[in-house]
Amino acid sequence: MYKNTPQRLIYFLLLFFMLSACNVDRKSDYKNSNSEWKSLFDGSSLDGWHQLGSDAQYYVENGMIVVTAKTGYANSLLTTHEKYGDFILELDVKVDPGLNSGVLFRSHSRDGDEHVYGYQLEIDSSSRRWSGGIYGEGGRGWLYSLSRNSQARSAFSLSTWNHMRIEVIGTSIRSWVNGIPAADLIDDLTLDGFIGLQAPSIGNDLSKEGLQVRWKNIRIKTDGLMSFKTPENNGTEQFSFLKNELTPREIKEGWELLWDGQTTVGWKSAKGDGFPKKGWNIEDGVLSVLSSGGAEARNGGDIITIREFSNFELELDFRFTPGANSGIKYFVDPDLLKGKGSAIGLEFQILDDELHPDAKRGVSGNRTIGSLYDLITAVNQSELPNSPKQVYPPGQWNHARIVVQGDYVEHWLNNILVVKYYRGTQIFRALVAYSKYAKWPNFGEWEKGPILLQDHGDLVSFRSIKIKDLTLYKEHGYDNGT
């Protein structure tokens, strides 16, 4: 029926053998890839593991590692003997409702095993549902909560098995819950350490006694990671804690350093042409306003960006000393206030709430840290009802984020939403009318303005100041990964 049938037959036979050979190679590659996985749990014993803390009882049952919650137990960990740097870790976990647990990695113990620091992959059965987030064990708190990732919050199932995956390569830490991307963190605190399974701590809550956390199918890959890692997913927001440095993705998405970490380029006095000749210091990648006894803008004075902004995302780290007061201002009019005092603008308050008297002034705490100063009180809007703000004490770094999109504004403190409002509304104007800003016409409603770091006479430090100009972002079409 067909011409040249023998030739066609030979062609199809050759094609068949070629495809078969490719499939054999693929199967061989898959087998080799699988063979690179190392099991961290043999299913029948706790060989290769040891316990930090003596309270909780870990045991093996039906191919699972099990720990049972008990009142009065302090935090305990079951950790690997071996330390791991770069790796891909997979495991299955099942947690009873009401318990909180985690998987520690790149972690270390100190002070006779009493304190642990490093990273923790969160296992959270509360209504907050932050399983898959990254917590900084040892005092750093939430590095990547899921407050801005609603899809991941719905991925974890209660009372059933969940598959967790974490890829830790260099400074990149990414996690998945049942195949859903959860966290994308860039950080360099520790580059290796043990892996640990955390026992739940329930205090004296008798209603949770007897509840359990179970793990199984714990395996790790340490070789050939670059070819095996999951492709980048720009739909998951990236949080970076690198110091005065942008990641390639941040650059691609339009972020820029607002301070270069070394010089005064881009900044000037709020009430002068140049940068203040005194009152500010740059050392080891940290920009500090120096103490002058608490007098507002009496030493070096406030500093502002030379550029003005209208729609933006601003992020920076700040560190305050005991009893200190300062602030980050935006939509600033540096020419409005003549004479002594700080320039006028909307303010993200920086304050030691425990020691500075301003925390008890104003109305209902609207002068506390993270607040829209003298207008709106900062409260935790990301976690469970009545959860406190996440604030790190004097001497430790805190992280501020300010988002402005038209008249809509957000304040974030350590990646927890604490303030949201609209400029120019009746409510906003009513708040202004009963504040110290009532005498300034159209306060907070100006179209644009510089960013300001306040000199309030106390030692406060800043670093990693970066901004995404959303107006430029829209006009020039930066790649947002969509």
Secondary structure, 3 states (H helix, E strand, C coil): CCCCHHHHHHHHHHHHHHHHHHHHHHHHHHHHHHHCCEECCCCCCCCCEEEECCCCCEEEECCEEEEECCCCCCCCEEEECCCECCEEEEEEEEECCCCEEEEEEEEEEECCCCEEEEEEEEEECCCCCCCCCEEEECCCEEEECCCCCHHHHCCCCCCCCEEEEEEEECCEEEEEECCEEEEEEECCCCCCEEEEEECCCCCCCHHHCCCEEEEEEEEEECCCHHHHCCCCCCCCCCEECCCCCCCHHHHHCCEEECCCCCCCCCEEECCCCCCCCCCEEEECCEEEECCCCCCCCCCCCCEEECCCECCEEEEEEEEECCCCEEEEEEEEECCCCCCCCCCEEEEEEEECCCCCHHHHCCCCCCCCCCCECCCECCCCCCCCCCCCCCCCCCCCCEEEEEEEECCEEEEEECCEEEEEEECCCHHHHHHHHCCCCCCCCCCCCCCCECCEECCCCCCEEEEEEEEEEHHHHHHHCCCCCC
